[in-house]
Amino acid sequence: MRHAVLALLSKGPAHGYDLKQQIDALLANAADRVNIGQIYTTLKRLERDGLVARQEVEQSGRPNKSVYELTGAGTAELKGWLESADGAPRLRAELYLKVLLAASNGFGESSKLIDRQRRAHLQVLRDLHRLATNRGDGSSKLNRLLIEGAALQLEAELKWLDLCEQELTEVRR
């Protein structure tokens, strides 16, 4: 969330609720809505770290609102993030650990886990496909890219689950 907020503030100053709306619009229905508390917590941390500056803006008949803008340090942080490559896959991801731990306790448990996870992934893939095809309004190529990226990750995990099942079946023999 940290870098998403910095990227949005690079377009210009914004209020926390404005940032939430921008993130929700960017993600459309391809991801869960962002919690406004998460935005404000992120903004407080960014301000603490000197990456954004806050200014109170008076409003007629309403409480003042805080408007945030990127600082020089925030611009440098964002630039560094955009120029860096993402790290390796997280080998400590919960699914990987679940399968390995279930396998160490006997094939029966890991087999059930793999089957449940496969069914869950296939359901999410169907939901993503439905979401992609229902967006006939051409609203955003970026949303389609987000959906496609999520689908490809799920397909890769499905292949990994198949490999796990195959390997664990061979070990059991």
C-alpha positions in Angstrom: 0.0 0.0 0.0 2.9 2.3 0.8 4.1 2.6 -2.7 0.7 2.7 -4.2 -0.1 5.8 -2.1 3.2 7.4 -3.1 2.5 6.8 -6.7 -1.0 8.4 -6.5 0.4 11.4 -4.6 3.0 11.8 -7.4 0.1 13.1 -9.5 -0.7 15.8 -6.9 -1.9 16.4 -3.4 -4.8 14.4 -2.1 -7.0 13.6 0.9 -7.0 10.1 2.3 -10.5 9.4 1.0 -9.6 10.6 -2.4 -6.7 8.1 -2.4 -9.0 5.3 -1.4 -11.3 6.1 -4.3 -8.4 6.2 -6.8 -7.1 2.9 -5.6 -10.6 1.3 -5.7 -11.1 2.7 -9.2 -7.7 1.4 -10.4 -8.5 -2.1 -9.1 -12.1 -1.9 -10.2 -13.8 -5.2 -9.2 -10.6 -7.2 -9.7 -9.6 -7.0 -6.0 -11.2 -6.3 -2.7 -11.9 -2.7 -1.8 -9.3 -1.0 0.2 -10.0 -0.3 3.9 -10.0 3.5 4.6 -8.2 2.8 7.9 -5.4 1.2 5.9 -5.0 4.3 3.8 -4.8 6.6 6.9 -2.4 4.3 8.7 -0.2 4.3 5.6 -0.3 8.1 5.4 0.7 8.5 9.0 3.6 6.2 8.5 4.7 8.0 5.3 4.4 11.3 7.1 6.5 9.9 10.1 9.1 8.7 7.6 9.3 12.1 5.9 7.9 10.8 2.6 4.7 12.9 2.6 3.8 16.2 4.1 0.4 17.0 5.5 -1.5 20.3 5.3 -4.7 21.1 7.1 -7.3 22.6 4.7 -10.3 24.5 6.2 -13.7 23.5 5.0 -16.8 25.6 5.4 -19.2 24.1 8.0 -17.1 20.9 8.3 -14.0 19.8 10.1 -10.7 20.6 8.5 -9.3 17.9 6.2 -5.8 16.7 5.9 -4.3 16.9 2.4 -1.1 15.0 1.7 1.6 15.7 -0.8 4.8 13.9 -1.8 8.1 15.2 -0.5 11.5 15.0 -2.2 12.3 12.0 -0.1 8.9 10.4 -1.1 9.7 11.0 -4.8 13.1 9.3 -4.4 11.5 6.4 -2.6 8.9 6.0 -5.3 11.5 6.2 -8.1 13.7 3.6 -6.3 10.7 1.3 -6.0 9.7 1.6 -9.6 13.2 1.0 -10.8 13.8 -2.1 -8.7 12.9 -5.6 -9.7 10.6 -7.6 -7.5 12.2 -10.3 -5.3 12.0 -14.1 -5.7 8.8 -15.9 -4.9 8.1 -16.1 -1.2 9.1 -19.7 -0.3 7.5 -19.1 3.1 4.1 -18.4 1.6 1.3 -20.0 3.6 0.2 -22.4 0.9 3.7 -23.8 0.4 4.1 -24.3 4.1 0.7 -25.9 4.5 1.4 -28.5 1.8 4.9 -29.3 3.0 3.8 -29.6 6.6 0.8 -31.7 5.7 3.0 -34.0 3.6 5.4 -34.4 6.5 2.5 -35.7 8.6 1.3 -38.3 6.0 0.0 -38.3 2.5 -3.7 -38.4 3.4 -3.7 -34.9 4.9 -1.6 -33.4 2.1 -3.8 -35.0 -0.5 -7.0 -33.5 1.0 -5.3 -30.2 1.3 -4.1 -30.2 -2.3 -7.6 -31.1 -3.5 -9.3 -28.4 -1.4 -6.8 -25.8 -2.6 -7.2 -26.9 -6.2 -11.0 -26.5 -6.0 -10.6 -23.1 -4.4 -8.2 -21.9 -7.1 -10.4 -23.2 -9.9 -13.4 -21.3 -8.4 -11.3 -18.1 -8.2 -10.2 -18.6 -11.8 -13.8 -19.0 -12.9 -14.7 -15.8 -11.0 -11.8 -13.9 -12.6 -12.9 -15.2 -16.1 -16.4 -14.0 -15.4 -15.2 -10.7 -14.2 -13.0 -10.2 -17.3 -15.8 -11.1 -19.7 -18.4 -9.0 -17.9 -16.3 -5.9 -18.2 -17.5 -5.3 -21.8 -17.4 -1.6 -21.3 -13.7 -1.5 -22.2 -13.2 0.5 -19.0 -9.6 -0.3 -18.4 -6.9 -2.3 -20.0 -5.1 -2.0 -16.7 -7.9 -3.9 -15.0 -7.7 -6.7 -17.6 -3.9 -6.9 -17.0 -4.5 -7.2 -13.2 -7.0 -9.9 -13.8 -4.8 -11.7 -16.2 -1.8 -11.5 -13.8 -3.9 -13.0 -11.0 -5.1 -15.8 -13.3 -1.6 -16.7 -14.4 -0.4 -16.9 -10.8 -3.3 -19.2 -10.0 -2.5 -21.4 -13.0 1.1 -21.6 -11.9 0.0 -22.6 -8.4 -2.3 -25.2 -9.9 0.6 -26.7 -11.8 2.6 -26.7 -8.6 -0.2 -28.5 -6.8 -0.3 -31.1 -9.5 3.5 -31.6 -9.2 3.2 -31.9 -5.4 0.5 -34.5 -5.7 2.5 -36.5 -8.3 5.7 -36.4 -6.1 3.8 -37.3 -2.9 2.1 -40.2 -4.7 5.5 -41.5 -5.8 7.0 -41.1 -2.3 4.0 -43.0 -0.9 4.6 -46.0 -3.2 
